[in-house]
């Protein structure tokens, strides 16, 4: 997630007990995912340096234990073609913005359980 979203995205997640790691762009996000384990990855389709579809496809094409981590794709694009592209790339779910924090927390609980 870009740092500009930090005030609206990270604090509620942290207050709920989740450990949150943010990235400035898709490439930095991919590097972080490849360097440490994550229980869930939330990625936006429209990211600088590497879009979300490329991010998901790249992560899923790697022969790594992390390649199975659940991925939620978010976007302001509600088109069926974007949702289909995310699913083909390997996303587990696609959410259209705006997304309530409670909704994200519900999906986090579905994919990885309660916060640690």
C-alpha positions in Angstrom: 0.0 0.0 0.0 1.3 3.4 -0.7 2.5 5.5 2.2 -0.1 8.1 1.5 -2.8 5.6 2.5 -1.0 5.0 5.8 -3.3 7.3 7.8 -6.5 5.5 6.6 -5.4 1.9 6.1 -2.7 0.8 8.5 -3.9 2.2 11.9 -7.2 0.4 12.0 -5.5 -2.8 11.1 -2.9 -2.3 13.8 -5.5 -1.5 16.4 -7.3 -4.7 15.5 -4.0 -6.6 16.2 -2.7 -7.2 12.7 0.9 -6.7 11.8 1.0 -4.4 8.8 3.8 -4.0 6.2 3.4 -1.3 3.6 5.1 -0.7 0.3 5.5 2.4 -1.8 4.9 0.5 -5.1 4.3 -2.9 -6.5 8.0 -3.7 -7.0 8.8 -2.9 -3.4 5.8 -4.9 -2.3 7.0 -7.9 -4.2 10.5 -7.6 -2.7 9.0 -7.5 0.8 6.8 -10.6 0.1 9.8 -12.5 -1.2 11.9 -11.6 1.8 9.5 -12.5 4.7 6.4 -14.6 5.2 3.0 -13.1 5.2 -0.4 -14.5 6.0 -2.2 -12.3 3.6 -1.3 -9.9 0.8 -3.6 -7.0 -0.1 -2.7 -5.4 -3.4 -4.2 -2.7 -5.6 -4.4 -3.0 -9.3 -3.2 0.5 -9.9 0.3 0.7 -8.4 3.4 2.4 -9.7 6.4 0.4 -11.1 4.4 -2.9 -11.1 0.6 -3.1 -11.4 -1.4 -5.5 -9.2 -2.1 -8.0 -11.9 1.6 -8.3 -12.7 2.4 -8.5 -9.0 0.0 -11.4 -8.5 1.1 -13.2 -11.6 4.8 -12.8 -10.6 4.2 -14.0 -7.1 2.2 -17.0 -8.2 4.7 -18.0 -10.9 7.5 -18.3 -8.4 8.2 -21.8 -7.0 8.3 -20.6 -3.4 6.4 -21.5 -0.3 4.9 -18.0 -0.3 3.4 -18.5 -3.7 0.3 -19.9 -1.9 -0.3 -16.9 0.3 -3.8 -15.6 -0.1 -4.0 -12.4 -2.2 -6.9 -9.9 -2.1 -6.9 -7.5 -5.0 -8.5 -4.1 -4.6 -9.4 -1.6 -7.3 -11.7 1.2 -8.2 -12.2 -0.8 -11.5 -15.4 -2.7 -11.3 -15.2 -4.2 -14.8 -15.7 -7.9 -15.2 -12.5 -8.0 -17.4 -10.4 -6.6 -14.5 -11.9 -9.1 -12.0 -11.2 -11.9 -14.5 -7.6 -10.8 -15.1 -7.0 -10.8 -11.3 -8.4 -14.3 -11.0 -6.4 -15.6 -13.9 -3.3 -14.1 -12.4 -4.0 -16.1 -9.2 -5.8 -13.7 -6.9 -8.1 -15.3 -4.3 -10.6 -12.4 -4.2 -11.3 -9.1 -5.8 -12.8 -6.2 -3.9 -14.1 -3.0 -5.6 -13.4 0.3 -3.8 -14.5 2.0 -1.7 -14.0 -0.8 0.8 -15.0 -0.5 4.4 -12.3 -1.4 6.9 -14.7 -3.9 8.5 -15.1 -5.7 5.2 -11.3 -6.0 4.8 -11.1 -7.3 8.3 -13.8 -9.9 7.6 -11.9 -11.1 4.6 -8.6 -11.2 6.5 -10.3 -13.4 9.1 -11.7 -15.7 6.4 -8.3 -16.1 4.7 -5.9 -16.1 7.7 -7.9 -16.2 10.9 -7.9 -13.8 13.8 -5.0 -11.4 14.3 -1.9 -12.6 16.2 
